[in-house]
Amino acid sequence: MYLCYLDESGTGQTLNPQVRDSVPVMVIGGFTVPASQAKGLAWDFIALKKKFEPRLRDVPSLTQVVHHEIKGETLRRSFRQSGRKQRRRAHGFLNDLITILEQRDCTVLARIWVKQDGVPYDGTSMYAAAVSTLCGNFEHFLATQSSSGIAVLDSRNPSDNSPNVHCVTTRRFGKEGDPLPHLPESPVFGHSNTHLGLQIADLVVSAVLAPSAAVTYAADLRDNVHCHPGYAEIRDRHCPRIGELQHRYQLPDGKWTGGVVVSDARRRKSAGKLFAAPATADGVARSGATGLVSPDDLAVVASVPDAAAPAP
């Protein structure tokens, strides 16, 4: 059995290029993990939290460690700082996080929309469409593994939650048969402060994919905080490794899908732009940084983190 944890970053609000904090991308995604590796993944992540924030080693209960969330915005803020030490610490955390995903046989999947200026978007429809698509990709992966699985979404509120899974439920009970036979139940909801898998999904989406997508596909928004040049470091160093964790497959018409799918309404760039290894001065592509880093790179970055129509 496999578990799939999904979270979102960004909104469907209209992009206004004159507003510095107007959000240029919306990302819904996360990762899958074999149930046999889920507990090991959780303990690895608990250890990483304590390594990143040493004060967590002294809290009196495990519950407090689980409840304490290291948010993607905390890491993104580090890459907007001029201090090299903060960036090194944030890189160290992401390096170790991706190493955990690699070692625990995880796969990464996501749906990314890059917005056009001034075009209205329906965030509710985008989220629901993404969940439906990602469940379809999860289904294909489960079929290749001859396994079953369940998707867990980050809970928001009842009025937002219901539309996000209703489309999946109706698909499962359609007249033409169940297109998701390896998912015995529609996606369920969990709270991130009690689900370590959702905390990891938040970091994959909001600390890696969202800032990398913004700086890759909307870099022309020069003064936009979400397209900060420092985010190029995240893309160049970590996205090639994320790209290796995708489950990609071909449809009957020969088109490739699955993994991280990008709909770029600005310049029609492909997802390959996100995962291409950056070239060195001699023009040779180099891979993303791998392996664990020095514990000295994982000191505290922030004491308490902050509470963060489909494209044609």
C-alpha positions as CSV (number, residue, x, y, z in Angstrom):
1,M,0.0,0.0,0.0
2,Y,1.1,3.6,-0.7
3,L,0.2,6.9,0.9
4,C,0.0,10.2,-1.1
5,Y,0.2,13.5,0.7
6,L,-0.9,16.7,-1.1
7,D,-0.7,20.4,-0.2
8,E,-0.9,23.7,-2.1
9,S,1.0,26.9,-2.5
10,G,-0.4,30.0,-4.2
11,T,-3.9,31.1,-5.0
12,G,-6.2,31.6,-8.0
13,Q,-6.3,35.3,-7.5
14,T,-5.7,37.5,-10.6
15,L,-2.1,38.3,-11.1
16,N,-1.4,42.1,-11.0
17,P,2.2,42.8,-12.1
18,Q,2.0,46.2,-10.3
19,V,1.6,44.5,-6.9
20,R,4.8,43.2,-5.4
21,D,3.2,40.3,-3.5
22,S,0.7,39.3,-6.3
23,V,1.1,35.5,-6.6
24,P,2.3,34.4,-10.2
25,V,1.9,30.6,-9.7
26,M,-0.4,28.1,-8.1
27,V,1.0,24.7,-7.2
28,I,-0.8,21.6,-5.9
29,G,1.3,18.6,-5.2
30,G,3.2,16.4,-2.8
31,F,4.7,13.0,-2.7
32,T,3.9,9.3,-2.4
33,V,5.5,6.8,0.1
34,P,5.2,3.1,0.6
35,A,3.2,2.3,3.7
36,S,6.1,0.1,4.8
37,Q,8.4,3.2,4.8
38,A,5.9,5.7,6.3
39,K,7.0,5.2,9.9
40,G,10.7,5.4,9.0
41,L,10.0,8.5,6.9
42,A,8.3,10.1,9.9
43,W,11.2,9.4,12.3
44,D,13.7,10.6,9.7
45,F,11.8,13.9,9.5
46,I,11.5,14.2,13.3
47,A,15.3,13.9,13.4
48,L,15.7,16.5,10.7
49,K,13.5,18.9,12.6
50,K,15.6,18.5,15.7
51,K,18.8,18.9,13.6
52,F,17.5,22.1,12.0
53,E,16.1,23.6,15.2
54,P,18.2,22.2,18.1
55,R,15.9,23.7,20.7
56,L,13.4,21.0,19.8
57,R,15.7,18.4,21.3
58,D,14.9,19.7,24.8
59,V,11.1,19.9,24.5
60,P,9.4,17.6,27.0
61,S,7.2,15.6,24.6
62,L,7.2,14.2,21.1
63,T,3.8,15.8,20.6
64,Q,5.4,19.2,20.7
65,V,8.0,18.2,18.1
66,V,5.3,16.9,15.8
67,H,3.1,20.0,16.3
68,H,6.0,22.4,15.5
69,E,5.9,23.1,11.8
70,I,8.9,24.3,9.7
71,K,7.0,26.1,7.0
72,G,8.1,26.7,3.4
73,E,7.9,30.4,3.8
74,T,10.5,30.2,6.6
75,L,12.9,28.7,4.1
76,R,12.0,31.0,1.2
77,R,12.7,33.9,3.5
78,S,16.2,32.6,4.0
79,F,16.8,32.8,0.2
80,R,15.7,36.4,0.1
81,Q,18.4,37.4,2.7
82,S,21.8,38.6,1.7
83,G,23.5,36.5,4.4
84,R,25.2,33.5,3.0
85,K,25.0,31.6,6.3
86,Q,21.1,31.6,6.3
87,R,21.0,30.4,2.7
88,R,23.5,27.6,3.5
89,R,21.3,26.4,6.4
90,A,18.2,26.4,4.2
91,H,20.1,24.5,1.5
92,G,21.2,22.0,4.1
93,F,17.7,21.4,5.3
94,L,16.4,20.9,1.7
95,N,19.3,18.6,0.8
96,D,18.5,16.4,3.8
97,L,14.8,16.4,3.1
98,I,15.2,15.3,-0.5
99,T,17.7,12.6,0.7
100,I,15.0,11.3,3.0
101,L,12.6,11.1,0.1
102,E,15.1,9.3,-2.0
103,Q,16.0,6.8,0.7
104,R,12.4,6.0,1.5
105,D,11.4,5.2,-2.1
106,C,9.1,8.3,-2.5
107,T,7.9,9.8,-5.7
108,V,7.0,13.4,-6.3
109,L,3.9,14.7,-8.2
110,A,2.4,18.1,-8.8
111,R,0.3,20.4,-11.0
112,I,1.7,23.9,-11.6
113,W,-0.2,26.8,-13.2
114,V,1.8,29.9,-14.3
115,K,-0.6,32.9,-14.6
116,Q,-1.1,35.5,-17.2
117,D,-1.3,39.2,-16.1
118,G,-4.8,40.4,-15.4
119,V,-6.6,37.1,-16.2
120,P,-9.2,35.9,-13.7
121,Y,-8.7,32.4,-12.4
122,D,-11.0,30.1,-10.5
123,G,-8.9,28.8,-7.6
124,T,-11.6,26.3,-6.5
125,S,-11.9,24.8,-9.9
126,M,-8.1,24.7,-10.3
127,Y,-7.6,22.9,-7.0
128,A,-10.3,20.4,-7.8
129,A,-9.0,19.7,-11.3
130,A,-5.5,19.3,-9.9
131,V,-6.7,16.8,-7.2
132,S,-8.5,14.8,-9.9
133,T,-5.4,14.8,-12.2
134,L,-3.0,13.9,-9.4
135,C,-5.3,11.0,-8.3
136,G,-5.2,9.8,-11.9
137,N,-1.4,9.9,-11.9
138,F,-1.3,8.2,-8.5
139,E,-3.7,5.5,-9.9
140,H,-1.3,4.8,-12.8
141,F,1.6,4.5,-10.4
142,L,-0.3,2.1,-8.1
143,A,-1.2,0.0,-11.1
144,T,2.5,-0.4,-12.0
145,Q,3.2,-1.5,-8.4
146,S,0.1,-3.8,-8.3
147,S,-0.8,-2.0,-5.1
148,S,-3.5,0.2,-3.6
149,G,-3.3,3.6,-2.0
150,I,-5.0,6.5,-0.3
151,A,-4.5,10.3,-0.8
152,V,-4.4,12.7,2.1
153,L,-5.1,16.4,1.5
154,D,-4.2,19.2,3.9
155,S,-7.6,20.3,5.4
156,R,-8.7,23.8,5.1
157,N,-12.4,24.2,5.9
158,P,-15.5,22.2,5.0
159,S,-16.7,24.5,2.3
160,D,-13.3,24.4,0.6
161,N,-12.7,20.7,1.3
162,S,-15.8,19.3,-0.3
163,P,-15.4,20.5,-3.9
164,N,-11.8,19.2,-3.9
165,V,-12.8,15.6,-3.6
166,H,-16.4,15.5,-4.9
167,C,-15.1,15.2,-8.5
168,V,-13.0,12.2,-7.6
169,T,-16.0,10.5,-5.8
170,T,-18.3,11.0,-8.8
171,R,-15.6,9.6,-11.1
172,R,-15.3,6.5,-9.0
173,F,-19.0,5.7,-9.2
174,G,-19.6,6.8,-12.8
175,K,-21.6,4.7,-15.2
176,E,-18.5,3.8,-17.3
177,G,-16.8,2.1,-14.3
178,D,-14.2,3.1,-11.8
179,P,-11.2,4.8,-13.4
180,L,-9.4,4.6,-10.1
181,P,-9.7,1.0,-9.0
182,H,-6.4,1.1,-7.0
183,L,-7.8,3.9,-4.8
184,P,-10.3,2.2,-2.5
185,E,-11.4,5.5,-1.1
186,S,-11.7,9.1,-2.2
187,P,-9.0,11.5,-0.8
188,V,-9.3,12.2,2.9
189,F,-8.3,15.2,4.9
190,G,-5.7,15.7,7.7
191,H,-4.3,18.6,9.7
192,S,-0.7,19.5,9.1
193,N,0.2,20.0,12.7
194,T,-0.6,16.3,13.4
195,H,0.4,14.7,10.1
196,L,4.2,14.7,9.4
197,G,3.5,13.6,5.8
198,L,1.5,16.8,5.2
199,Q,4.4,18.9,6.7
200,I,6.8,17.3,4.2
201,A,4.3,17.9,1.3
202,D,4.2,21.6,2.3
203,L,8.0,21.8,2.1
204,V,8.2,20.0,-1.2
205,V,5.5,22.3,-2.7
206,S,6.1,25.7,-1.0
207,A,9.8,25.6,-0.3
208,V,11.0,24.0,-3.6
209,L,8.4,23.8,-6.4
210,A,6.6,27.1,-6.0
211,P,9.6,29.4,-5.7
212,S,11.4,27.5,-8.4
213,A,8.5,27.8,-10.7
214,A,8.0,31.5,-10.1
215,V,11.6,32.4,-10.8
216,T,11.7,30.1,-13.9
217,Y,8.4,31.0,-15.6
218,A,7.7,34.5,-14.3
219,A,11.1,36.1,-13.9
220,D,10.0,39.0,-16.0
221,L,8.1,40.3,-12.9
222,R,11.2,42.1,-11.7
223,D,9.9,43.5,-8.5
224,N,7.6,40.6,-7.4
225,V,8.7,39.1,-4.1
226,H,7.6,35.6,-5.3
227,C,10.1,35.8,-8.2
228,H,13.1,36.8,-6.0
229,P,16.4,36.0,-7.8
230,G,17.6,34.1,-4.8
231,Y,15.0,31.4,-5.6
232,A,17.1,30.4,-8.7
233,E,19.4,28.8,-6.1
234,I,16.6,26.5,-5.0
235,R,15.8,25.5,-8.6
236,D,19.4,24.9,-9.7
237,R,20.4,23.0,-6.6
238,H,17.4,21.0,-5.7
239,C,15.0,20.6,-8.6
240,P,17.2,18.2,-10.6
241,R,17.0,15.8,-7.7
242,I,13.2,16.3,-7.4
243,G,12.9,15.6,-11.2
244,E,14.5,12.2,-10.6
245,L,11.7,11.3,-8.2
246,Q,8.9,11.7,-10.7
247,H,6.7,8.9,-12.0
248,R,6.4,9.8,-15.7
249,Y,4.4,7.7,-18.2
250,Q,3.1,7.9,-21.8
251,L,-0.6,8.2,-22.7
252,P,-2.0,6.2,-25.6
253,D,-1.5,9.2,-27.9
254,G,2.3,9.2,-27.0
255,K,2.1,12.3,-24.8
256,W,4.1,12.1,-21.6
257,T,2.4,13.0,-18.3
258,G,2.6,12.3,-14.6
259,G,5.2,13.6,-12.2
260,V,5.2,17.4,-12.2
261,V,3.1,18.9,-14.9
262,V,3.4,22.6,-15.8
263,S,0.8,24.8,-17.6
264,D,2.7,28.0,-18.5
265,A,0.2,30.6,-19.7
266,R,2.9,33.3,-19.9
267,R,5.4,31.8,-22.4
268,R,4.5,28.2,-22.9
269,K,7.7,26.9,-21.4
270,S,7.9,23.2,-20.6
271,A,8.4,21.5,-17.2
272,G,11.9,20.6,-18.5
273,K,12.9,24.2,-17.7
274,L,12.3,23.5,-14.0
275,F,14.5,20.3,-13.8
276,A,17.3,21.0,-16.2
277,A,20.7,20.9,-14.5
278,P,22.3,24.3,-14.7
279,A,25.4,24.7,-16.9
280,T,28.8,25.6,-15.5
281,A,31.0,28.3,-17.0
282,D,32.4,25.7,-19.5
283,G,28.9,24.9,-20.7
284,V,28.7,21.4,-19.0
285,A,25.5,20.7,-17.1
286,R,26.0,19.8,-13.5
287,S,23.6,17.9,-11.3
288,G,21.9,19.2,-8.1
289,A,23.8,18.9,-4.8
290,T,23.3,15.4,-3.2
291,G,23.8,13.8,0.1
292,L,23.7,15.1,3.6
293,V,25.5,18.2,4.6
294,S,27.3,19.4,7.7
295,P,25.2,19.7,10.9
296,D,26.6,23.2,11.2
297,D,24.5,24.1,8.1
298,L,21.3,23.2,10.0
299,A,21.2,25.7,12.8
300,V,18.0,27.7,13.5
301,V,16.9,29.9,10.6
302,A,13.8,31.2,12.4
303,S,12.5,30.4,15.9
304,V,8.8,30.2,15.1
305,P,7.7,29.9,11.4
306,D,4.7,31.9,10.1
307,A,1.3,30.3,10.3
308,A,1.2,30.2,4.0
309,A,-10.2,29.4,-15.1
310,P,-7.4,26.8,-15.5
311,A,-4.6,28.0,-17.8
312,P,-5.4,27.3,-21.5
